[in-house]
Amino acid sequence: MQLIFIHGSGGSKESWIYQTQYFKGSIALDLPGHPEGELITTIDGYVEWLRSAVQEAGYRQVVLVGHSLGGGIALLYALKYPKDLAAIITVGSGARLRVHPQFLEALEKVIKDPEIENPLNTAFDLIDPELASVLKRRSTENGPTAELNDLKACDRFDIMDRLAQIDVHTLALCGDQDVMTPPKYSHYLAGHMPNAKAVIIEGGTHMVFAEKPLEANHAIENFLKTIGG
């Protein structure tokens, strides 16, 4: 199996360092425009870019692991191209990813005035300081335009009425303190997809995989064992 980790809005492949170190042979990708290349404005567009990358690399039995935006990408990929995949894992994600208007407005202000601190950087507060500093630097390199682009793509995403069509093995991970994509999102996936289950990690927030890497990695590992990985 080939594990491919996909970051969230405005994020970077470095956010998955605890996972790529643990799961040998796995990879994490930077989405286009983060910061290299052109931003893609829809989750569907990200899916098409990712499928091209998968096919070009010749990967087989792919397991997509996506955080937030990345989870939406994984879900839609599974809906469109299930034969490419062995499984998907969503982390702090859901079938609909509406974004509070105040987050979008805050980023628009940051774009207009770079002196304003990005309020969404508080997402790194519970991560080990060394990794948090890397993620903040990468967020700055990507810029608020990339984050706003991604959040707008999330805000338009909704496949709630199509979940029953996704029969790929699915693990829905979430932190019990996640307020961006609460545990009910993951439970909804588990309740409306034929081969999905939810695991909720105590004490984790929206960046649970970086805050609680041991627990997240064990949950992923145990899931992979159930599907023969």
ZINORMO-V902268 format. One record per backbone hydrogen bond with DSSP energy under -1.0 kcal/mol. NH is the residue of the N-H (numbers start at 1). CO is the residue of the C=O. Records with the same first field share a line. If there is no record, write none. Layout:
NH=CO, CO
This chain:
2=61
4=63
5=27
6=65
11=8
15=12
16=13
17=14
19=16
20=16
21=17
23=19
24=22
26=23
27=3
29=5
33=36
34=31
46=42
47=43
48=44
49=45
50=46
51=47
52=48
53=49
54=50
55=51
56=52
57=53
59=54
62=84
63=2
64=87
65=4
66=89
67=6
68=91
70=67
72=68
73=69
74=70
75=71
76=72
77=73
78=74
79=75
80=76
81=77
84=81
85=82
86=62
87=62
88=169
89=64
90=171
91=66
92=173
97=157
103=100
104=100
105=101
106=102
107=103
108=104
109=105
110=106
111=107
112=108
113=109
116=113
121=118
122=119
123=120
124=121
125=122
127=124
132=128
133=129
134=130
135=131
136=132
137=133
138=134
139=135
140=136
141=137
142=138
143=139
147=143
148=144
149=145
150=146
151=147
152=148
153=149
154=150
155=151
156=152
157=154
159=95
162=159
165=162
166=163
170=195
171=88
172=197
173=90
174=199
176=201
177=204
178=175
185=182
187=183
188=184
189=185
190=186
191=187
192=188
193=189
196=193
197=170
199=172
201=174
204=201
208=205
210=207
211=207
212=208
216=212
217=213
218=214
219=215
220=216
221=217
222=218
223=219
224=220
225=221
226=222
228=225
229=224
